[in-house]
Amino acid sequence: MVKNMKQYIYGKNPIMEALKGASVYKVYMLNGNKDQKIFNLCKNNQIPLEFVDKKEFDKKVGKAVHQGVMACVENYRYYSVTEILDAIPQNKQPLLLMLDGLEDPHNLGAILRTCDAVGVDGVIIPKNRSVGLNATVAKVSTGAIHHVKVAQVTNLTRTLEMLKKESFWIVGCELENSQDYREIDYNMPTVLVIGSEGFGMSRLVKKSCDIQVVLPMVGHVNSLNASVAAAVLLYQVYNSRHPL
């Protein structure tokens, strides 16, 4: 589903990526900004460019670190899970990431960046009690938001049951009753599940997992930031599928 609304994004990398394919209505640059790459992209794509003062920037994006450039764009598209599955190449081992209740847009942005790096086919998030796609996510993702398909679903557990019928194995990151994440052979259609920053996976989602893995820690803290945990696990999947 495409949401026919507009929003403002900011930062050089997100806007340069948006200018390569997203629906950009207008670009704004701070008076005195001489970024020739963005200027040329606007010119080549026939997108209006306007120079404005700092007050105009603050009005639209607040006190964010905007690097002197912002753009009015169409809201980010959410895909259906079916659309994501249909787009997976036949010769590729599928890999999906489900985020159960992630609330920090910085974490989501960092996760999308890693997903793009390792070739994740799609990310699934819940419609309620979860961060969605927004300008902060776009900025942190450094443009990956335009390349990684994201689905919003009403019920994560039902979605997992549907994916099981499509031959996916559900691998959840959990502290208790779990095995070392390095013991798993990820050469199978995989849905990797990462829980929320403070509470982990919800009870029903945890119950739906076929395998539970843990990241061993020998320090004084007992958990990692959600985006860090996701990155470690995703690269382990990549390593399992593409050994040296």
C-alpha positions as CSV (number, residue, x, y, z in Angstrom):
1,M,0.0,0.0,0.0
2,V,1.2,3.5,-0.8
3,K,0.4,6.3,1.5
4,N,-0.3,9.4,-0.6
5,M,1.1,11.9,1.9
6,K,4.2,14.0,2.0
7,Q,6.9,14.4,4.5
8,Y,10.2,16.1,4.9
9,I,13.5,14.2,5.0
10,Y,17.0,15.7,5.6
11,G,20.7,14.9,5.3
12,K,22.8,14.6,2.2
13,N,22.9,10.8,1.8
14,P,19.2,10.1,2.3
15,I,18.3,12.9,-0.2
16,M,20.8,11.7,-2.8
17,E,19.4,8.2,-2.6
18,A,15.8,9.6,-2.8
19,L,16.7,11.6,-5.9
20,K,17.8,8.4,-7.7
21,G,14.3,6.9,-7.6
22,A,11.9,8.1,-4.9
23,S,9.1,10.6,-5.5
24,V,10.7,13.9,-4.6
25,Y,8.5,17.0,-4.9
26,K,11.0,19.7,-4.0
27,V,14.5,20.1,-2.6
28,Y,15.5,22.9,-0.2
29,M,19.1,23.9,0.4
30,L,20.4,26.3,3.1
31,N,21.6,29.6,1.7
32,G,25.2,29.3,0.8
33,N,25.2,25.5,0.4
34,K,27.3,24.6,-2.6
35,D,26.7,20.8,-2.8
36,Q,27.1,20.4,-6.6
37,K,26.1,16.7,-6.6
38,I,22.6,17.4,-5.2
39,F,22.3,20.4,-7.5
40,N,23.1,18.3,-10.5
41,L,20.7,15.5,-9.5
42,C,17.9,18.0,-9.1
43,K,18.7,19.5,-12.5
44,N,18.9,16.1,-14.3
45,N,15.7,14.9,-12.7
46,Q,13.9,18.2,-13.2
47,I,13.1,18.6,-9.5
48,P,12.5,22.1,-8.2
49,L,15.4,23.4,-5.9
50,E,15.0,26.4,-3.6
51,F,17.5,28.1,-1.3
52,V,16.1,29.1,2.0
53,D,17.3,30.4,5.4
54,K,17.9,28.5,8.6
55,K,14.5,29.6,10.1
56,E,12.7,27.8,7.2
57,F,14.7,24.6,7.9
58,D,13.9,24.6,11.6
59,K,10.3,25.1,10.9
60,K,10.1,21.9,8.8
61,V,12.6,19.5,10.4
62,G,13.2,21.0,13.9
63,K,16.7,21.0,15.3
64,A,17.8,17.9,13.4
65,V,21.3,17.8,11.9
66,H,20.1,18.4,8.4
67,Q,23.5,19.2,6.7
68,G,21.9,22.1,4.9
69,V,19.6,20.1,2.7
70,M,16.1,18.8,3.0
71,A,13.4,17.5,0.6
72,C,9.7,17.1,0.4
73,V,9.0,13.5,-0.6
74,E,6.1,11.1,-0.8
75,N,5.7,9.0,2.3
76,Y,7.6,5.7,2.3
77,R,5.9,2.7,0.8
78,Y,5.1,-0.3,2.8
79,Y,4.9,-3.6,1.0
80,S,2.7,-6.6,1.7
81,V,4.5,-9.8,2.9
82,T,3.2,-11.4,-0.3
83,E,4.9,-8.7,-2.4
84,I,8.2,-9.3,-0.6
85,L,8.0,-13.1,-1.1
86,D,7.1,-12.7,-4.8
87,A,10.2,-10.5,-5.3
88,I,12.7,-13.0,-4.0
89,P,14.8,-14.5,-6.8
90,Q,14.2,-18.2,-7.3
91,N,17.8,-19.1,-6.9
92,K,18.2,-17.2,-3.6
93,Q,17.8,-18.6,-0.1
94,P,15.2,-16.3,1.4
95,L,16.0,-14.2,4.5
96,L,13.5,-12.1,6.3
97,L,13.9,-10.0,9.5
98,M,11.0,-9.5,11.9
99,L,11.2,-6.7,14.5
100,D,8.9,-7.3,17.5
101,G,8.0,-3.9,19.0
102,L,11.1,-1.9,18.1
103,E,10.5,1.7,19.1
104,D,13.8,3.6,18.5
105,P,14.0,5.1,14.9
106,H,17.8,5.1,15.2
107,N,17.8,1.4,15.7
108,L,15.5,0.8,12.8
109,G,17.6,3.0,10.5
110,A,20.8,1.2,11.5
111,I,19.1,-2.2,11.0
112,L,17.9,-1.3,7.5
113,R,21.4,-0.3,6.6
114,T,22.7,-3.7,7.7
115,C,19.8,-5.4,5.9
116,D,20.8,-3.7,2.7
117,A,24.4,-4.7,3.2
118,V,23.7,-8.5,3.6
119,G,20.9,-8.8,1.1
120,V,17.9,-9.2,3.4
121,D,14.7,-9.7,1.3
122,G,12.4,-7.8,3.6
123,V,11.7,-6.5,7.1
124,I,8.4,-7.1,8.9
125,I,7.2,-4.7,11.7
126,P,3.9,-4.5,13.5
127,K,1.5,-1.6,12.8
128,N,1.0,-0.9,16.5
129,R,3.5,-0.1,19.3
130,S,6.4,0.1,16.9
131,V,8.4,2.7,15.1
132,G,7.6,3.2,11.4
133,L,9.4,4.6,8.4
134,N,10.2,8.3,9.0
135,A,12.8,11.0,8.4
136,T,15.0,9.9,11.3
137,V,15.0,6.3,10.1
138,A,15.9,7.5,6.6
139,K,18.8,9.7,7.8
140,V,20.3,6.9,10.0
141,S,19.8,4.3,7.2
142,T,21.9,6.5,4.8
143,G,19.6,5.7,2.0
144,A,19.0,2.0,2.6
145,I,15.3,2.8,3.4
146,H,14.9,3.1,-0.4
147,H,16.2,-0.4,-1.1
148,V,14.9,-2.6,1.7
149,K,11.3,-3.6,1.5
150,V,9.4,-3.1,4.7
151,A,6.0,-4.7,5.6
152,Q,3.7,-3.5,8.3
153,V,1.4,-6.3,9.6
154,T,-1.5,-6.3,12.1
155,N,-0.5,-9.6,13.8
156,L,3.1,-10.9,14.0
157,T,2.1,-14.4,15.2
158,R,-0.3,-15.0,12.3
159,T,2.4,-13.7,9.9
160,L,4.9,-16.2,11.3
161,E,2.4,-19.1,11.0
162,M,1.8,-18.1,7.3
163,L,5.5,-18.0,6.7
164,K,5.9,-21.4,8.3
165,K,3.5,-22.7,5.7
166,E,5.9,-21.2,3.1
167,S,8.7,-23.4,4.5
168,F,10.4,-20.7,6.5
169,W,12.2,-21.5,9.8
170,I,11.7,-19.0,12.6
171,V,14.8,-18.1,14.5
172,G,14.4,-15.9,17.5
173,C,17.0,-14.0,19.5
174,E,16.3,-14.9,23.2
175,L,18.4,-15.0,26.4
176,E,16.9,-18.1,28.0
177,N,16.6,-21.7,26.8
178,S,18.6,-20.9,23.7
179,Q,21.6,-22.2,21.9
180,D,24.7,-20.3,20.7
181,Y,23.9,-18.4,17.5
182,R,27.0,-19.9,15.8
183,E,25.7,-23.5,16.1
184,I,22.9,-23.0,13.6
185,D,23.2,-23.7,9.9
186,Y,21.2,-20.9,8.3
187,N,21.1,-22.5,4.8
188,M,17.3,-22.6,4.9
189,P,14.5,-20.1,4.3
190,T,14.9,-18.0,7.5
191,V,12.9,-15.4,9.4
192,L,15.2,-13.9,12.0
193,V,13.2,-12.3,14.9
194,I,14.6,-9.5,17.1
195,G,12.6,-8.3,20.1
196,S,12.1,-4.8,21.5
197,E,14.8,-2.8,23.2
198,G,13.5,-3.3,26.7
199,F,11.3,-6.4,26.7
200,G,12.6,-8.7,24.0
201,M,10.1,-10.9,22.0
202,S,6.5,-11.0,23.1
203,R,5.2,-14.3,24.5
204,L,3.3,-15.4,21.5
205,V,6.0,-14.5,19.0
206,K,8.5,-16.4,21.2
207,K,6.2,-19.4,21.2
208,S,6.1,-19.4,17.4
209,C,9.9,-19.7,17.1
210,D,11.4,-23.0,15.8
211,I,14.8,-22.2,17.1
212,Q,16.0,-19.7,19.8
213,V,19.6,-18.4,19.7
214,V,21.6,-16.3,22.1
215,L,24.7,-14.1,21.7
216,P,27.2,-15.2,24.3
217,M,28.5,-12.3,26.5
218,V,31.3,-12.4,29.0
219,G,31.1,-8.8,30.3
220,H,29.0,-7.1,32.9
221,V,25.9,-6.4,30.8
222,N,23.4,-9.0,29.7
223,S,22.1,-7.6,26.5
224,L,23.1,-5.7,23.3
225,N,21.5,-2.8,21.5
226,A,18.9,-4.2,19.1
227,S,20.6,-2.9,16.0
228,V,24.0,-4.4,17.1
229,A,22.4,-7.8,17.9
230,A,20.6,-7.8,14.5
231,A,23.9,-6.9,12.7
232,V,25.8,-9.8,14.4
233,L,23.1,-12.3,13.6
234,L,22.6,-11.2,10.0
235,Y,26.3,-11.4,9.3
236,Q,26.3,-14.9,10.9
237,V,23.6,-15.9,8.4
238,Y,25.6,-14.4,5.6
239,N,28.7,-16.2,6.8
240,S,26.8,-19.5,7.0
241,R,25.6,-19.2,3.5
242,H,28.7,-17.7,2.0
243,P,31.7,-19.3,3.7
244,L,35.2,-18.3,2.7
